[in-house]
Amino acid sequence: MENNALVKIGHYKLGKTLGVGSFGKVKLAEHEKTGKKVAVKILNKQKVKSLGMDEKVRREIKILKLFQHPHIVRLYEVIDTPSDIFVVTEYISGGELFDYIVERGRLLEDEARKCFQQIISGVAYCHRHMVVHRDLKPENLLLDANMHIKIADFGLANIMKDGIFLRTSCGSPNYAAPEVISGRLYAGPEVDVWSCGVILYALLCGSLPFDDENIPNLFKKIRGGIYVLPSFLSEQVRDLISKMLVTDPVARITVENIRKHPWFLTKIPRYIALEENVSVHQTLHIDELVLKMVQDRTGFPRHKVVHALQRGKRNEYTVAYHLIKDSLIKMEIAEQSEAALSESSSSFPIHRTKREEEYTKLYQKYQPTSYSLGCNTSIPHAGQVMLHIYQQLDQLQWKWRECTAYQLKVLVPHSIYSSATHLPPLKIGIQLYKTFDGYVIDLQVSSFSLFSLYTLL
């Protein structure tokens, strides 16, 4: 029987146990100064180390420290003790999306779209911050008290680096992309798109597009893209799912284009529609209303809270500020979501508030960059592609070193692109990748700007 006596850690009073895992437990807690509920994950260092989960824990904490998004679980604080790590996050009371689907069965398109818009909103934020989740599934999507999505469990996530491809097989088989289960190289974002396509199918159909108790048979279905779209789905959502569940990762729809799809834009809440205009490097905006509420509830001096926020500190002042601010954001999101669902047609913001218009003008120049995966070639054989590359390098009189049969390191003398003798040589990595219907030549530039490469081509 659990001891319900209150235990205190830092500024939190620990309450009942919410769950128990292999190397710790999660407890409900209350922040003393604000009275807000939080979840505290207690990780036993010895157990974490014995299970070889050190890297998983470190990765998740590192990523969550970077993130501030309404549809990603919020990390408030990490308290380190000799025996345990206490990870303080927002309290998500509604359980897993998985349980909701099991209980309700297939959702109506409006409700499924609301969930999907929120998932894509969070995934797009991850990708803009160069993070790939790699384990998106309904079990890792939590529901808050307002039935809004929160993406959790970033233990298998990875930081994207330009020109670096991944091979690790991650995530659950039913939601894994063909390139992942086949052990092929992948850039990252495209595997999250596939998983989101499977999740959207599950929301609308109450079942999985790829399912088989026999794992080899399951993998065969996934690799072949073999699934059935029920006739009760609308034409627009059938079109979107079919573009997400494309077995060729190069041809698969991107998150940016998902956000432009007519089905996605229908009844879209304002805060999600406006996200495209907000830079990930936006300047910190300190909300005066929240500051006043922090002062009233905690008695903290205003200047100390502002000072901590401006310096990006994670202490009692910033935790109190973010707890109160997040509770207000949740209410605002709930209002906008309800308003969007009540619209008879698309609720893409036509009549925007003055504040929304200011946000749009301020961040208009920070549109997300569109990325393409290397240069596609129609040459049918890898040897012919490499021969063509060697001929071009020889003609340009550039020096190169062969790393593998399909990977080169190229050195471009500074005299080619500048008369300034003090500049270092331009270094380019060339790698040939196989796709479903051809080859992709990937260029990775170091010691120079990408803009300068374009002037050479």
Sequence and secondary structure as in RCSB ss.txt:
>XXXX:A:sequence
MENNALVKIGHYKLGKTLGVGSFGKVKLAEHEKTGKKVAVKILNKQKVKSLGMDEKVRREIKILKLFQHPHIVRL
YEVIDTPSDIFVVTEYISGGELFDYIVERGRLLEDEARKCFQQIISGVAYCHRHMVVHRDLKPENLLLDANMHIK
IADFGLANIMKDGIFLRTSCGSPNYAAPEVISGRLYAGPEVDVWSCGVILYALLCGSLPFDDENIPNLFKKIRGG
IYVLPSFLSEQVRDLISKMLVTDPVARITVENIRKHPWFLTKIPRYIALEENVSVHQTLHIDELVLKMVQDRTGF
PRHKVVHALQRGKRNEYTVAYHLIKDSLIKMEIAEQSEAALSESSSSFPIHRTKREEEYTKLYQKYQPTSYSLGC
NTSIPHAGQVMLHIYQQLDQLQWKWRECTAYQLKVLVPHSIYSSATHLPPLKIGIQLYKTFDGYVIDLQVSSFSL
FSLYTLL
>XXXX:A:secstr
      EEETTEEEEEEEEEETTEEEEEEEETTT  EEEEEEEEHHHHHHTT HHHHHHHHHHHHH   TTB  E
EEEEE SSEEEEEEE   S BHHHHHHHH S  HHHHHHHHHHHHHHHHHHHHTTEE    SGGGEEE TTS EE
E   TT EE  TT  B    S GGG  HHHHTT  B SHHHHHHHHHHHHHHHHHSS SS  SSHHHHHHHHHHT
     TTS HHHHHHHHHHS SSTTTS  HHHHTTSHHHHTT  HHHHGGGGS TT      HHHHHHHHHHH  
 HHHHHHHHHTT  SHHHHHHHHHHHHHHHHHHHHHHHHHHH SS    SS  HHHHHHHHHHGGG       SE
EE  S HHHHHHHHHHHHHHHT EEEEEETTEEEEEE HHHH S TTS  EEEEEEEEEETTEEEEEEEEESS H
HHHHHH 
